[in-house]
Amino acid sequence: MLDDHPLLIPKPLSIDLIRKAHHPEHCAYLSRQTPDPIIQLDPDTWFSPHSMRAAHLAAGAVWDGVLDIIEERCKRVFCAVRPPGHHAEINSAMGFCLLNSVAISAINSLDLERIDRVAILDFDVHHGNGTVDICKDRPEILVCSSFQHPWYPNRLYDLNRPNIVNTPLRSGTQGDEFRKEIERTWFPAIEKHRPNLVFISAGFDAHQQDPLSEISLTEDDFYWITSEIARLSEQYSDGRVVSVLEGGYDLESLGNSCIAHLKALL
Protein backbone atom coordinates (compact mmCIF):
# COMPACT_ATOMS: atom_id res chain seq x y z
CA MET A 1 0.00 0.00 0.00
CA LEU A 2 2.77 2.45 0.85
CA ASP A 3 4.80 1.59 -2.25
CA ASP A 4 2.30 3.35 -4.52
CA HIS A 5 3.15 6.79 -3.16
CA PRO A 6 6.18 8.74 -4.41
CA LEU A 7 9.23 9.66 -2.37
CA LEU A 8 10.20 13.25 -3.20
CA ILE A 9 13.44 15.10 -2.50
CA PRO A 10 12.96 18.59 -1.00
CA LYS A 11 14.57 21.90 -1.86
CA PRO A 12 16.28 23.95 0.89
CA LEU A 13 13.96 26.59 2.31
CA SER A 14 14.76 30.24 1.60
CA ILE A 15 15.88 32.51 4.40
CA ASP A 16 13.02 34.93 3.66
CA LEU A 17 10.43 32.30 4.61
CA ILE A 18 12.41 31.28 7.69
CA ARG A 19 12.48 34.88 8.92
CA LYS A 20 8.69 34.96 8.97
CA ALA A 21 8.92 32.73 12.07
CA HIS A 22 12.41 33.17 13.51
CA HIS A 23 14.11 36.38 14.62
CA PRO A 24 16.79 37.55 12.14
CA GLU A 25 19.38 37.30 14.91
CA HIS A 26 18.60 33.60 15.32
CA CYS A 27 19.29 33.01 11.63
CA ALA A 28 22.45 35.11 11.85
CA TYR A 29 23.63 33.22 14.94
CA LEU A 30 23.27 29.85 13.20
CA SER A 31 24.99 31.11 10.05
CA ARG A 32 27.96 32.34 12.12
CA GLN A 33 28.70 28.91 13.58
CA THR A 34 31.88 27.32 12.24
CA PRO A 35 31.98 23.74 13.55
CA ASP A 36 35.25 21.93 13.05
CA PRO A 37 34.13 19.20 13.08
CA ILE A 38 31.31 19.64 15.62
CA ILE A 39 30.24 22.09 18.32
CA GLN A 40 27.63 22.06 21.08
CA LEU A 41 24.91 24.74 21.02
CA ASP A 42 23.27 23.56 24.24
CA PRO A 43 23.46 20.38 26.37
CA ASP A 44 21.31 18.48 23.84
CA THR A 45 21.99 20.18 20.52
CA TRP A 46 25.10 19.53 18.45
CA PHE A 47 26.05 21.34 15.26
CA SER A 48 28.15 19.89 12.43
CA PRO A 49 29.28 21.35 9.09
CA HIS A 50 26.19 19.79 7.49
CA SER A 51 23.61 20.72 10.14
CA MET A 52 22.32 23.90 8.53
CA ARG A 53 21.81 22.28 5.14
CA ALA A 54 19.92 19.44 6.83
CA ALA A 55 17.74 21.94 8.72
CA HIS A 56 17.04 23.95 5.57
CA LEU A 57 16.12 20.77 3.70
CA ALA A 58 13.85 19.62 6.53
CA ALA A 59 12.04 22.96 6.55
CA GLY A 60 11.96 22.92 2.76
CA ALA A 61 10.30 19.51 2.75
CA VAL A 62 7.44 20.82 4.85
CA TRP A 63 6.93 23.86 2.64
CA ASP A 64 7.11 21.73 -0.52
CA GLY A 65 4.42 19.55 1.05
CA VAL A 66 2.22 22.56 1.68
CA LEU A 67 2.56 23.69 -1.93
CA ASP A 68 1.87 20.19 -3.26
CA ILE A 69 -1.36 20.14 -1.28
CA ILE A 70 -2.46 23.70 -2.14
CA GLU A 71 -1.74 23.07 -5.82
CA GLU A 72 -3.84 19.87 -5.54
CA ARG A 73 -1.13 17.38 -6.44
CA CYS A 74 -2.08 15.46 -3.29
CA LYS A 75 -4.11 15.85 -0.11
CA ARG A 76 -1.74 14.47 2.53
CA VAL A 77 2.01 14.55 2.96
CA PHE A 78 4.43 12.93 5.41
CA CYS A 79 7.83 14.59 5.79
CA ALA A 80 10.39 12.01 6.99
CA VAL A 81 12.94 14.61 8.07
CA ARG A 82 15.55 15.27 10.70
CA PRO A 83 16.57 17.37 12.55
CA PRO A 84 13.24 17.83 14.30
CA GLY A 85 11.96 21.35 14.88
CA HIS A 86 9.32 21.83 17.57
CA HIS A 87 11.71 22.94 20.33
CA ALA A 88 13.27 25.74 18.25
CA GLU A 89 11.91 29.03 19.62
CA ILE A 90 11.76 32.44 17.97
CA ASN A 91 15.35 33.23 18.85
CA SER A 92 16.94 30.01 20.08
CA ALA A 93 17.91 26.49 19.05
CA MET A 94 17.43 23.73 21.61
CA GLY A 95 16.46 20.10 22.10
CA PHE A 96 18.01 18.78 18.84
CA CYS A 97 16.13 21.52 16.93
CA LEU A 98 17.62 24.35 14.86
CA LEU A 99 14.67 25.61 12.79
CA ASN A 100 11.01 25.09 13.60
CA SER A 101 9.96 23.55 10.30
CA VAL A 102 6.25 23.22 11.14
CA ALA A 103 5.82 26.72 12.58
CA ILE A 104 7.65 28.26 9.62
CA SER A 105 5.33 26.61 7.10
CA ALA A 106 2.23 27.26 9.20
CA ILE A 107 2.94 30.98 9.30
CA ASN A 108 3.81 31.21 5.60
CA SER A 109 0.77 29.16 4.59
CA LEU A 110 -1.45 31.98 5.88
CA ASP A 111 -0.27 34.03 2.90
CA LEU A 112 -1.68 31.46 0.48
CA GLU A 113 -5.08 31.68 -1.17
CA ARG A 114 -7.92 29.99 0.78
CA ILE A 115 -5.78 29.48 3.91
CA ASP A 116 -6.67 31.77 6.81
CA ARG A 117 -6.72 29.35 9.78
CA VAL A 118 -4.35 26.46 10.45
CA ALA A 119 -3.88 23.95 13.25
CA ILE A 120 -0.65 22.39 14.53
CA LEU A 121 -1.27 19.13 16.40
CA ASP A 122 1.77 17.87 18.31
CA PHE A 123 1.74 14.44 19.99
CA ASP A 124 5.49 14.21 20.64
CA VAL A 125 6.26 13.16 24.24
CA HIS A 126 8.00 16.51 24.78
CA HIS A 127 6.10 19.77 24.85
CA GLY A 128 6.32 21.78 21.63
CA ASN A 129 7.64 24.86 23.39
CA GLY A 130 9.15 26.35 20.25
CA THR A 131 5.93 26.08 18.28
CA VAL A 132 4.04 27.66 21.18
CA ASP A 133 6.60 30.46 21.43
CA ILE A 134 6.44 31.28 17.72
CA CYS A 135 2.65 30.98 17.35
CA LYS A 136 1.36 32.19 20.73
CA ASP A 137 0.32 35.64 19.47
CA ARG A 138 -1.08 34.44 16.15
CA PRO A 139 -4.76 33.63 16.73
CA GLU A 140 -5.05 32.19 13.20
CA ILE A 141 -2.85 29.28 14.33
CA LEU A 142 -4.20 26.75 16.82
CA VAL A 143 -1.46 24.79 18.62
CA CYS A 144 -2.39 21.61 20.50
CA SER A 145 0.47 19.83 22.28
CA SER A 146 0.30 16.69 24.41
CA PHE A 147 3.38 15.90 26.49
CA GLN A 148 4.73 14.16 29.55
CA HIS A 149 4.82 16.52 32.52
CA PRO A 150 6.96 17.33 34.35
CA TRP A 151 9.55 16.61 31.68
CA TYR A 152 11.90 18.31 29.26
CA PRO A 153 11.82 21.18 28.27
CA ASN A 154 9.68 22.65 31.09
CA ARG A 155 9.07 25.87 29.14
CA LEU A 156 5.79 27.56 28.14
CA TYR A 157 3.75 24.51 29.21
CA ASP A 158 1.37 26.66 31.28
CA LEU A 159 0.95 29.55 28.84
CA ASN A 160 -2.62 30.85 28.77
CA ARG A 161 -3.75 31.81 25.27
CA PRO A 162 -7.04 31.05 23.46
CA ASN A 163 -5.13 29.45 20.56
CA ILE A 164 -2.81 27.32 22.72
CA VAL A 165 -4.01 23.96 24.10
CA ASN A 166 -1.49 22.29 26.39
CA THR A 167 -2.30 18.69 27.38
CA PRO A 168 0.10 17.47 30.10
CA LEU A 169 0.25 13.72 30.75
CA ARG A 170 1.53 12.10 33.91
CA SER A 171 4.43 9.65 33.85
CA GLY A 172 3.15 6.16 33.07
CA THR A 173 0.17 7.33 31.00
CA GLN A 174 -1.16 4.54 28.79
CA GLY A 175 -3.28 4.56 25.68
CA ASP A 176 -6.76 4.79 27.21
CA GLU A 177 -5.91 7.85 29.32
CA PHE A 178 -4.05 9.46 26.41
CA ARG A 179 -7.08 9.07 24.15
CA LYS A 180 -9.46 10.49 26.75
CA GLU A 181 -7.27 13.57 27.26
CA ILE A 182 -6.95 14.18 23.52
CA GLU A 183 -10.71 13.88 23.08
CA ARG A 184 -11.32 16.20 26.04
CA THR A 185 -8.85 18.95 25.18
CA TRP A 186 -8.02 18.84 21.47
CA PHE A 187 -11.25 17.96 19.71
CA PRO A 188 -13.39 20.86 20.98
CA ALA A 189 -10.60 23.34 20.13
CA ILE A 190 -10.22 21.96 16.61
CA GLU A 191 -13.96 22.00 16.04
CA LYS A 192 -14.12 25.62 17.21
CA HIS A 193 -11.09 26.74 15.16
CA ARG A 194 -12.14 25.00 11.91
CA PRO A 195 -8.69 25.03 10.28
CA ASN A 196 -8.25 25.18 6.50
CA LEU A 197 -4.99 23.22 6.79
CA VAL A 198 -3.73 20.80 9.44
CA PHE A 199 -0.10 20.22 10.43
CA ILE A 200 1.00 17.30 12.58
CA SER A 201 4.17 17.37 14.65
CA ALA A 202 4.43 13.59 14.67
CA GLY A 203 6.75 12.56 17.48
CA PHE A 204 6.79 8.85 18.30
CA ASP A 205 8.90 9.06 21.45
CA ALA A 206 5.83 8.52 23.64
CA HIS A 207 6.07 4.86 22.63
CA GLN A 208 6.48 2.45 25.54
CA GLN A 209 9.86 1.27 24.15
CA ASP A 210 11.36 4.72 23.67
CA PRO A 211 14.36 5.52 25.92
CA LEU A 212 13.55 9.24 26.28
CA SER A 213 10.08 9.02 27.82
CA GLU A 214 7.94 7.49 30.54
CA ILE A 215 4.69 7.34 28.53
CA SER A 216 3.44 3.93 27.38
CA LEU A 217 1.77 4.34 24.00
CA THR A 218 1.77 1.73 21.24
CA GLU A 219 1.46 1.74 17.47
CA ASP A 220 -2.32 1.34 17.90
CA ASP A 221 -2.48 4.63 19.80
CA PHE A 222 -0.57 6.45 17.04
CA TYR A 223 -2.87 4.88 14.45
CA TRP A 224 -5.88 6.06 16.49
CA ILE A 225 -4.78 9.69 16.88
CA THR A 226 -3.76 9.91 13.23
CA SER A 227 -7.12 8.49 12.13
CA GLU A 228 -8.95 11.02 14.31
CA ILE A 229 -6.89 13.89 12.90
CA ALA A 230 -7.60 12.65 9.37
CA ARG A 231 -11.33 12.49 10.19
CA LEU A 232 -11.35 16.04 11.50
CA SER A 233 -9.37 17.24 8.49
CA GLU A 234 -12.03 15.82 6.18
CA GLN A 235 -14.60 17.81 8.10
CA TYR A 236 -12.79 21.16 8.16
CA SER A 237 -9.87 21.28 5.73
CA ASP A 238 -10.96 19.11 2.79
CA GLY A 239 -8.64 16.39 4.10
CA ARG A 240 -5.49 18.53 3.81
CA VAL A 241 -2.77 17.31 6.25
CA VAL A 242 0.98 17.94 6.37
CA SER A 243 2.64 15.56 8.85
CA VAL A 244 6.24 16.08 9.95
CA LEU A 245 8.48 13.71 11.89
CA GLU A 246 9.64 15.05 15.25
CA GLY A 247 10.95 12.71 18.00
CA GLY A 248 11.33 8.95 18.22
CA TYR A 249 14.58 7.33 19.36
CA ASP A 250 14.02 3.58 19.51
CA LEU A 251 14.51 2.64 15.89
CA GLU A 252 12.26 -0.43 15.84
CA SER A 253 9.28 1.27 17.50
CA LEU A 254 9.91 4.43 15.46
CA GLY A 255 9.70 2.50 12.21
CA ASN A 256 6.59 0.55 13.25
CA SER A 257 4.89 3.70 14.54
CA CYS A 258 5.63 5.58 11.32
CA ILE A 259 4.07 2.77 9.30
CA ALA A 260 0.95 2.86 11.48
CA HIS A 261 0.82 6.64 11.07
CA LEU A 262 1.16 6.44 7.29
CA LYS A 263 -1.54 3.77 7.00
CA ALA A 264 -3.91 5.99 8.99
CA LEU A 265 -3.10 9.00 6.84
CA LEU A 266 -3.86 6.98 3.72
ABEGO torsion letter per residue (X at the ends): XAAABBBBBBBBBBAAAAAAABBAAAAAAAAABBBOABBBABAABBBBAAAAAAAAAAAAAAAAAAAAAAAGABABBBBBBOBBAAABBAABBBGGBABBAAAAAAAAAAABBGBABBBBBBABABBBAAAAAAAAABAABBBBBBBBOBBOAGBGAABBBAABBBBBBBBGBBAAAAAAAAAAAAAAAAAAAGBABBBBBBBAAABAABAABABBBBAAAAAAAAAAAAAAAAAAAGGBBBBBBBBEABAAAAAAAAAAAAAAAX
